[in-house]
Structure formats: structure tokens, C-alpha cells
Amino acid sequence: MNLTPLLEPNWVKAILPEIILSLGGMLLILFDAFAPRAKQALAPLALLVFLGTAWSQILFLQDGLFFGGTYEISAITIIFDITFLLAGILAILFSREYLQREGIEDGAFYALLAWGTVGMMMMSKGLDMLLVVLGLEILSICIFVLVGFHRRMPVSNEASLKYFLMGAFATGFILYGIALFYGATGSTSFPKMAAWFASNDVTPLLTVAFVLLMSGFGFKLALAPFHPWAPDVYQGAPTPVAGWLSVAPKAATLIALVRLFDAMAPVLPKVNWMSLVAVLSVLSMIVGNAVAIVQRDLKRMLAYSGIAHVGYMMIAMLTVRDDSVAAVAVYTITYALMNIGAFGVVSLLVKNQNDPHTLDDIAGLGFRRKFFGFALAMCMFSLSGLPPTAGFISKFYIFKTAIESGHTTVAVIGILTSIVSVYYYLRVVYYLYMKEPAAGTETATSAGIFAVGALMIAVAGILIIGIMPSPLFQAAGNAARMMLQQ
Amino acid sequence: MPLLSTILWLPIVAAIVLAFLPRTSDAVVKGWGLFSSAAVFILSLGILRGWEDGRAGMQFVESKAWIPQWGITYGLGIDGISLWLVLLTTFLTPLIFLSSWNVKYKHPKEYVIAFLVMETAMIGAFIATDLLLFYVFFELMLLPMYLVIGVWGGANRIYAAIKFFLFTIAGSLLMLLAILYLVFQNYHQTGIPSFAIADLYGTELLPRAQTLLFFAFTLAFAIKVPVFPLHTWLPDAHVEAPTGGSIILAGVMLKMGTYGFLRFVLPLFPEASARWANLLIVLAVIGVIYGALVAWVQPDMKKLVAYSSVSHLGFCVLGIFAITQTAIEGSILQMVNHGLSTGALFLLVGVIYERRHTRLLADYGGIAHTMPVFAVFFVIAVLSSVGLPGLNGFIGEFLILAGSFQTHPVAVIFAASGVILAAIYLLWLVQKVFFGPITNEENRNVPDIAWNEIAAMVPLVIFMVWIGVHPNTFLKKMEPSVTHLMTMVAPSTADSPTPQLALERRALSPSNESAAGGVR
């Protein structure tokens, strides 16, 4: 038996981002414990940790397979790492003043964001399904706590408990699915499964395994019909957390799904598993967009819009090729900018966090606080996919790959539901600019330099990707090509 | 910097500068809008100076890679079809700022910014030679217009703004899918990905695919025009929009639809266009008559003018789908004409609305006694819209009807009744508002048209007369491009417009009388 050495010589460099984030998280907790009065320094310190991680990616870029071929570092994982770090940085920037205003700032908050990011990085780099689940669990535990971080708020506790119970259930489904996959193929590693699929036929057991896995991942992605937790959890979670939660874990789950679908590629033409995925995608687009119309709570509306957006991304996943993986990578970055940006503006509203954040709260904001209004409007235009924003060009990429892969029907449904979505995104713009708040009921907004900086990043990112998308497309396309060639 | 890029980006640069300008007085804000849009107009005259007569293809071509891996370029160019529409855009925008100089509206800075962004988007849509670039500008113009209607509009503005937006976006998103499919087919055939319109013209499509794509594109443009029965957003949008918004909407934005037919639908899908032309012609003729009849019974001046747009643009669509050289040239000219005369009418309705805050015909009567100068301008605009010989409307309608008669005589007979109906409802409007005794005491002391409004009207009137008496200035520049278009759409009939019609066309312009006489 040929034993590969368990630790490759460069393994430290390979997982340097994870190491920095893990140690940084501990440092943040310890710092808060020993210097409880220096809370001012927590957010800058957390930013430093995230930026240091990003910097280590640039400096010690080390392509290759590690830990006995179970851990892949390649261009695509770096792109996803950057997405996670971007989401984390935006979340920190929006959180700081929000947490201070609510009086719940704590070193643990930032530490959990950092550790959650470690979990996501493991999900995107793991070539073994067990590693993916391990990452997913690290992430989920962080999310349980972050969602319930408003300790004294009933909605926050309720959201946390809901996410915990449902999440535990979903993990169970995923583990069952993996166990059945292992039983059928004899391995949990994606490359070995791919080799097995290339030379063997599918059994009914595998169909069951696939359905179980899709149910579990569907829950994590908030795909309809596994979505009902999302609006409740987003509504209850501290708003910046909701923004982060609606983006980053979905990105990590998607890249793990890409690996699974890629491993199954040889048998996919023979079975109609992907029509199940197509059904989930169509259902998500229809349910998400249709239900979002009747939402008056901004966070719930964004939750339903998020369900629809995962539906769009699943269109690209129907056929795993380099273009579709690149399209998903681009879309997640765009989605991070526009969705965290949108939640970010909502987080600036000064009000009792137990109450719903309704459309009335932003009435007239566009002329009262011009930059906030403009930023939210840009996020809405981007979410509805109007040029010249990043949302347009990314959605365009998705539909382009769908047409090229022959999924015209799903693409047409996607377009039709996007038309519906324009209505509720524009309603936000309508409240921003065309609705005067009833006298004396204006909801105040408060933002310091951190939140304003985050909004600037979001708006600049939306416009830059929207106007000059070529470099990002190039990078994502090359990365996806390299990933699928292996 | 190349000329077209300068004209294209100057308005939006001016808008960004304005956005970052600290709080200033309204006059500075409006002055900046007027100054920058006037500068754009003067620069755009440079197109005429460098114009090469007799060239059919794109001029002032610019091309840079935008998203090279997909073959998407930042490609600009202008030809005889787009030339006058671009100039119409740059011409109308400063007039809007000028005519609303004394109007007090809330948030003037945002108002000016919206119009400048809109100008860039409209110019961009006319001069883009890349399908995706066109699409970006085509949608970009919706956002500022949505805000203009929704923020500065009338009582029912929200409904109108959302209806406008949803109608347009529904069509254009389906067109986006069609664009993707078309490009993909082209890529299959050539092996080179490209969104350049010129590359896509040669794409071979199965009849069924061509029909579907034809309808996806046609739906988007037909909503924009609007073609009956997709017109219902238009009266709402026009009535609720502020005066400037109505002028741009009627003057330029509706032409995106007719321009789209000429630039994309006809040359990209010639067979499907020929097959379904009759459907579009029937709808166009219904639009001509229906628009006129509904305009007739409107109690509200602005709504009347809005429905007259439905009627007049029906003529343009008729001319386009008749697919003869004369009719298409007439259509393009009629697009410009409609921009001038309907723009003028909306402007004038806005003038009187600012003074009296009512647009109901019943509230007026005998205004000519108190506002004589205003009445003169109004009557000129009405006559131009009606198609009085010697003014611009006559030339456009005549060319369309004469050109369409070759291929669709029955349609022309019905459409011609629209000319008569237009005379009825517009002259009825003039009679009700301007003549007779002053029935409403409040109309006794209305101040006459002001200097800035006169300054905005005079250029419009000059061009109405110019096109009316010497249309060849305009036809001459579009002719080679239209001939080229005809070779793409209907190769057999392109080379020889019937001698009789060529004669009529020449006879229309006084300067060519001798030449025409010679032929006789």
C-alpha cells in the first residue's frame, strides 16, 4: 500500500489563512477579556485579522493538494476565500456601530465571524465530503451564536433556536446522504467518487443519497421548499449578521455542491437527478419572488429575495462546466456586495430591534440622507439586475451559461420571475425617493465612519464590476477551468 | 478624445460634477444643466461637420474591447438612421432646461442630474454598435425616467412610474434572452463570439427560432413605441410626468422603439419581418385610428397630446414595416418630426399649466386674447403635428403613405383617415382653448409666454419650417444608409425604388425642382 505522507512540507503555508483567522479569533476574545474597557479597539483589530488573512493569501499563494489530497488550494478556492473575507469585512464594518448602539459589542462577536469564515474556507477547499461537513458544522455553530447575539431580544433568541433546530436536522440529512454515498461508492472523497462514477452504474441507493444531500444543502442554501426558516432567522438576527448570513454560507455551500456535481458528471446524463435541481431552482425563483412582493418588513423581503437569488445561481449549476462555475463565483461576489450593502443600510435605522423594519422606516430617506438612500437604491438596482450595476452583468453571465448549456426553459422562467422581482425592488426606491414620511415619524439613522466606509465599498464594487467586469470574469473563468481540469 | 465618446459621456460627467457640488442656489444648478447640455449640443454639431455624404455604413467608428472573452465591445458609430435622432436628443435636452427655467420644483439638483444621465443613456442607445452596449443604455434610461415621473410627477405619479417601468422592463428582459440566444447561434456558426451588430446580421436561423427571436425583439420595441395594444402605459406616464419628462419621453424615448425596429428587427430577422409585417402594419393602423379617436374625446390637453403620440407613431411603424425605401425614410423623418412637434406641444401645455394649474379643455376658451404670442406658437406646433404642407409633419406623413402604398394600399387608405382625424382633434383643441369668448374669468389675467419659453420654442419652429420646406437637407444624409438597410431586408427591391416615387421625393424639395423638371 502506497502511503502518502500525511503532512506535505508546505502545509503551514497552505492553511495560513485558516491559522490566522483561528488565532485572531482567540486573540479577540482574550483581548476583550483582559481589556474590557478597550472595546473601541475590537473592530479595528478584527479588521486587521481579516486583512492580514487576505494579505497572506496574496503573499503565500501555494497551489496544490494537501493533507493526503483532501485539501485543495487553487485559484478558485482563492476567489471564494476572497468572497468570504469580503463578506466578513463588510459585516465587521456594519456591525461595529450597530453593536455599540445596541450595547452588545463583544470580542466574541468578531471571533465568531472569523471562525465562521474558517468553516467556510474548509467547505470550499475540502475534497472530502467529511471535511465539507466539518467546515459546515464549524460555520453552523458560529451562526447559532451570532443569530442569537441579541441576548435580551426575544426575536433574536427565537431565530437562533429555529436555526439551531432546523440546522441540526439538515446536518442529519447531509450525514445520512454521505453515509449512503460511502456505502455505494466506497469513498467520501470527491476524486475517488468521480473515478467510481466513471466506471460504474448508478444504483437506487445513490438516488436516495443524492436526494438526502440535496435536502440538507437545500436547507443551508434556503432553496424552496427548504426555505421557511430564512425569513424568521434574518428578521431576528442582528441586521449585519443577517446580511452576512444571507451571503457567505450560501457561497461556501455552492462551491461544495459544484465539487459534488462535478464528481457525479459521468453519470448525470444517464439519470435525471439534475431535473430535481432544476425543480428546486424554479421553485425558489417563483416562491422567493412571489412572496417577497407582499413583504413589508425589509429584512423578510431581502430573505425572500435571497431565496430567489439562490434559484438564479442554481440555474448555472444545472450543467457544471467552467463557465457555469465562473458565473457562480462572480455572482456570489456581486451578491455579497449588494445584499450585505442592502442589509447594511437597514442596520443603520435607529429603532427597537425587536420591531419589524418596515418600508415606512425608509420613507423619504433618499432626500434626507442622500448617500444612504443612494447606496440602498444602487443595491436594489443591482439586485433587480439593471445595468450598469454588477447585478446585471452577473445575472447576464448566469443566463448566458444557461442558454449555452441548453437550459432555455429554466432561463425563460428566470427572466419572467426577474420581471416580477423588479416590482418589489423598485418599491424600495419608491419609498426612498417618492414617499414622504408622516410628520414626526421619520426613523433616524446613525452611521459612523465604519458603516459609511462599508457602504462606499459596496457601491464602488457594484459599479466597478458592473462597468468593468472583464478582469473578474477573466480570473473566475481561468480559475474554474483549472479546477475542472484536475 | 473621439467625438462620439465625448458627446456620449459629457452629460453624465456633468451630472457627477453636479452631484458633488456643495449646496448652491437653484439658478446655478439649472444654469449648469443648461450650460452642459448646450455644450453637448454644440459638440454634436461636429458630427455634421465631419459627416461624409453618400456613405452608407457607420461613421465616426470607435471600438474598444469591453468584455473581450465574450466578444463584447465598446463600439460606437453613427449612420444615416441614427444621425438625426442623436441630434434630436442633444437638441431637445437644453431646451428642457431652458423652458423650465422659471418653474419651481423640489430637489432641483436631482432633477437636473436625472435629465443629464438620461441624455447619456439615450445618445448611447442610438450610437452603440454592440448589442449588449445598446441594451445597457436601453435599460439605463429607464431609471432616471422612473425617478423623474415618480418624484416630480403629478398626483397619480407612483402608479404611472411603476407601470412605465414594468411594461418596459418586461419587454426588454425577454429581449435580453433573445440577444443571448442569437449571439450563441452566431458563435456556433462562426466560432468567434461577438455581440457586434454588424457580425450578427449574417446569423442564419431556423424559421421557428427566427420567429421567436423576432417576437422577443418586437415585443420590447413595440412596448416602447408603443404599438397598440401595448400603449396603455403611455397616457399615464405622459399625464403624470413633469413637462420636461413628457418632452423627453415623447421626443426621444419613444423613438428607441422605432429605431430598434430599423436597426435590429428588420436586418436581423428579414424573413420573419417580411412574414409578420402585416401583423405589425395592422396594429400600426389600428393605433393610428384608435389613438386619434381616443385623443378626440380627451378632456385633458396633455392626455390628448399623449394619445396623438400613439396615433403619430403608428405612422412610423407603418412606414417601417411597409419595407420600402421611401416609407422608411419617411418614418425616420417622422420620428424627428414627432419629436419636434409633440415636444413643442408638451412644452406649451406645460407653459399654460404652470400659469393656470389646470389642463382641462373646459377651463379654457379665448386664451388667444390674453396670450397672443403663446397662441401663435401653439397653432404652429399644432399645424406641424397635423401635417400642414410647408411644415415638417406633412413631409413625413406623405413619404410614409406614398411609400407604403406600393406594398400595402389598403393599410394606407385606412391610415390616411388618421391624418384627417388628427386635423379634427387638434384643431378642435385649438378652437376650444384659444378662440371664442373668454368663458373663465380666471383666464383674463394670465401672463403671456415668457422670454425663456420663447427662446425654447423658436429653435423648434425653425426646424419645423426647415424640414417642411427643404427636407432634402435631412433626407440626403439618411438616404445611403436606408438604401443599405433595404439591401439587407429585401434584396430584390432595394436597388430601384420605383422611378415615380423617386421623382415625388425629389419634387418635394424646392431646391431640386429644376432636377425634377428635367426628368419630367
Interface residues (C-beta under 8 A of the other chain):
Chain A: F367 F381 L386 P387 P388 F392 F396 F399 K400 I403 E404 T408 A411 V412 I415 S418 I419 V422 Y423 L426 R427 V429 Y430 Y433 M434 P469 S470 F473 Q474 G477
Chain B: A65 W66 I67 P68 Q69 W70 H107 E110 L132 Y135 V136 F137 E139 L140 L142 L143 Y146 L147 G150 V151 R157 I158 A161 I162 F165 L166 I169 A170 L173 L174 L176 L177 L180 Y181 F184
